[in-house]
Amino acid sequence: MSDAKPAPHGWLILDKPRGLGSTQAVGMVKRVLRQGGYAKSKVGHGGTLDPLAEGVLPIALGEATKLAGRMLDSDKIYDFTIRFGEETDTLDTEGEVVGRSEKLPSPAEVAAILPQFTGPIEQAPPVYSAIKVDGKRAYDRARAGEEVEMKLRPVTIHALDVVDDSTPGETTLRAHVSKGTYIRSLARDIAHAVGSLGHVTYLRRIKAGPFLENGAIPLDKLEEVAKGAPIEYLLLPLEAGLDDIPALQLDPDSAQAVRQGRVLSELPHTDGLYLARLGQTPVALMELSGGSAKVVRGFNIPDVAE
């Protein structure tokens, strides 16, 4: 084990293919790191993608796993296709048809109702979702044949636009949404609003927090690490997940104090959340108020200058 490469810290942004679950993707990264000779490292994902969905899946490595919760809370952007005329129990192509409609809305009809779904809205999550109902996953209750009532939840749709309406009976939309938004529910509700039924046939996440699809890597690139390619070429730094947080530069003494969990005082900065760094090494997330900064989350990353 002494010959193992140091455990990496940072983000791998996978372009998850259809058919692969998020937990499977995490397992794949663990295997690739092990086969590539890296020391054991924590690995987690920054927001579940259904197996039928594809696209941007942030994978946190090492100390970046401490930021995975922030990624779960971030906005996302999806492209998705609604096929009108049939609704399935899962609201996607995997389920059984539970309703049919002769109504196939025109592109103009779909475009006209989109403002109804922009801004703060309430939606009922899909019955086939991981939300717990009376202590049990909704999809487990649904699969057991139980009637499951999903309560309305507030979400925000920041933007909703037509991407492609050239195929009769189908519309592809782009949605910029808050955390907790279910695209399958959005598709169902849009179909109902135009007097039809519908389900999702295509779902791709093109942005998760600060991470975009043009920076996502396919699985074959990831597999090269298992064969000895250095992971550094694929890895984004821990602070890439904190692009909206200003830096607080520390000197060695204050960095040592922060690593010990001590409060820094008499700082001439405005109140708010900061990424405290020693040089280029992240030391901690700190909340600054009234000139004093306290540690919110510390990072155990060796300083390369030491």
N, C-alpha and C positions, 0 to 999 in steps of 0.2 A: 504493500500500500504506500510505502514511502516514495515510490517512483511515480505515483499518480500525479497528474497535472492538477494545479490548484482548481478548486471548485469555482465555477464562474458565477458572476453576479450581473444581472441585467435582464433584458427582455429579448425573447425570440418571438417574432411576429409571424405566425404561420398563416399560410393560405390554406385553410382547412378544406379538404375535398368533401363532397357529399358522401355520406355513408359512414363517416368516421365521427365517433362521439368525442366530446371535449375531454372526458376522462381518459379515453383511449389515446388521445393526442398527448396528454400529459405522460402517460405510460410510455409512449413511443419516444418522447424526449428523454426520459430517464434511461431507457435502454440505449439510446444513441450516445448519451454522455458516458455511460458505463463502458460500452464497447470502444469509445474513443479514448478511454484511459483517464477520465476525469474523476477526481475525488467525489464522494457522495455529496449531493447537493439537494436542497429543498427545491421542489418544482410545483408550480400551481398555475391555474389559468385565470385570466382576468375577465371572465364573463362567458357563461355557457352558450354554445351553439348547438342546436338540435342536430342529430345525425343527418337529417334531410336538408339542413342549411349548409352553406359553404361560405368561405371568405375569411375575414380578419379575425384571428384568434390569438390574442396576446398571451404568451406563456412567460411567467415570471420565474427566474432562477435565483437561488441563493437569497441574498438580502432583499432583492426586489419583490419577493413574496410578501414582504411586509406592506407593500403598496397594492396588493391585489384587490383589497377591499375598496380602495379609491377607484380602481378601474371598474369594478362592478357598479359603482355609483355614477359613472360618467355617461355622457350622451353617446348614442350610437346612430349610424346611418345605414339604412338597408335599401337594397333594390328587391322588389318582390312582384311576382305576377299573380293576378287574380284570374282564375278561370270561372266565368259566370255560367249558371245553369244547374250546378250541383253543389250541395253542401255535404261534407263528410263529418263523421263524428270527431275526427282529430283536427279538422279544418285544414288538412293538407292531403297530399296524394296517398298517404299511408293508410288512411282510414276507410271505413265503409260509407257508402252514400246513404244519407239519412233524409235527404230532401231534394226535389228537383223543381226547376222553374223554367217555363217557356220564355221568360223575359231575358233577353240578351241586350243590355243597355248599349246605346251608341257611345262613342268616345266623348261626344259633347255632354251627354247625361252624366257620365262619370266625372268629367272635369268640373261640371257645375256643382256637384255636391262636396267636392274636396274641402272647400272652406269650412264646412260643418265639422270637419275632423282636424282642423288646424287650431292650435292653442291648447289651453287646458281642457281636457275631456275626461269622461269616466268610461271605463270599459270593464266588461266581465272577462276575466282570463279564460282560456280554453279549459274545458273539463279535463282534457288530456294535458295536464301541466303538473309541475312538481310542487305546486302550492299545497300546503297542508290544510285539510279541512277536518276539524275536530281531531287533530293529532295524526292524521293519516294522509299520505299523498293523494291528491285528487285523482291522478291517473290510476292508482291502485284501486280506488273506490269505483272508478268508471269501468275498469276491466273486470271487476267483480260483479258488474251489472247493477250497481247502486245508482239511484238518482242523486246527482251531485248538483247542489246549488252554489254557483260561484258569485260572490259578492262583488259589486262594482268597486273599482279602485281608481283613484285619480292619477292620471299621467298627463304628460305634455307632448304634443306633436309640434315641434318647432317649425317644420316645413314639410309639405306634402305635394309632390309634383309628378306629372305624367312623364314617363321616360319613353314608352312605346305603346301605341294603340293601333298598330297596323294589322294585328291578327284579329279577325272577327271573334267576338265572344271572350276576348282576353284583354287585359290592360296591365302594363308593367309600370309601377310607381316607384318613386324614391322618397323615403321617409326619414327625416331627422327627428329622433325621438329621445325622450328622457328615459332614465332607468325604469325598469318595471313594465315597459310597454311590450305587449304581445302583438307581433305583426299578424299572426293568424287571426286574432280577435279583430284587429283593425280591418283586415280583408273581409271577414264575415260581416262586420257592421257596415262597411261601404256597400257591399252587395245588397244588404237589407235596405239601405237608404235609397237605392235606385230601383227598389221593387223586385229584386232578384235574389238568388242564392249564389254562393261562390265559395271557393277554397283556394289555398295557395299551392301553386305548382312549381314555383321557383323562389328561392330566398337566398340572398347573398348579402353578407355584412361587408360594407366597403369602408367603414370607419368605426373605430372603437376608441373613445377618448382621443388622444393625440395621434393614434396610429392609423395609417392609411393603407389601402390595398396595394398601392404601388411600392410600398416597402415590405410587403409580406413575401415570405419565401415558400416555395413549393416543397413538398415532402422529399423529393429527390435531392434537393440541396441539403436538407437536414441529414439525410442518410450519408452524405459525404463525410460528415463529422465522425460517424461510426467507423469510417475507413481511414481515419487519421487526419482529415482536413481540420485546420484550426477553427474553433468556434468563434474566435474573435471577429472574423469577417462577417458573421451573421448576427452577432450580438449587439443590441443597442444598450447603452449604459443605463443604469438604474434611474438616473435623473431624466431620461427620455419620457418617463411616465409622469413627470412633474413639470411639463412645459409651461404651465401657467403660474408657477410659484417662483418668486424672486430668490436669488441667492444671498446668503449671509456669509461673508468671508471671515474665517477665523484665523487667529495666529496659533502657534503650537500650544501655548498655555491655555487659551480659551477652549481649544479643541479638546485638550485633556480634561478640562473641567466639564465640558458637555458630555464626554464619554463616561464621566462619573455621575452623570445625571444632575449636575449642579445648575442653578439658575444664573444666567448672565444678566448683569444690571447696567444701567446708565448707557443704553444703546440709543443712538440718535436716529432710529428708524421708525417709520410709521407702523401702526399696529397691523397684525396679520400673520399669516403662515409663511415661513421661510425655510429654504433648504440650506442648512448650515454646512459649509465645506471648508476643508483644509487643503488649499490648493485646488486640485481637481477631484479630491476624494470626498464623497458624501459622508458626513458625520451624523447628521440627525435632521429630522423635521422638527422645527421649533415654532411655538406660538409666541409672538411678541405682543406685549400689551403694556402701555405706560412706560416704555423703556426697558422692561425686563422680559427676557426670553426663557421659556421653560421647554424642556424636551417633550415632544409628543411621541416621537418614534425614533429610536437610535438605530444606527446601522453599524454593523461589525465588519467593516471593510478595511483591510490593512492599508496604511498609507505607503504608497510606493516610494515616497521620498525618505521614509524612515530607514 
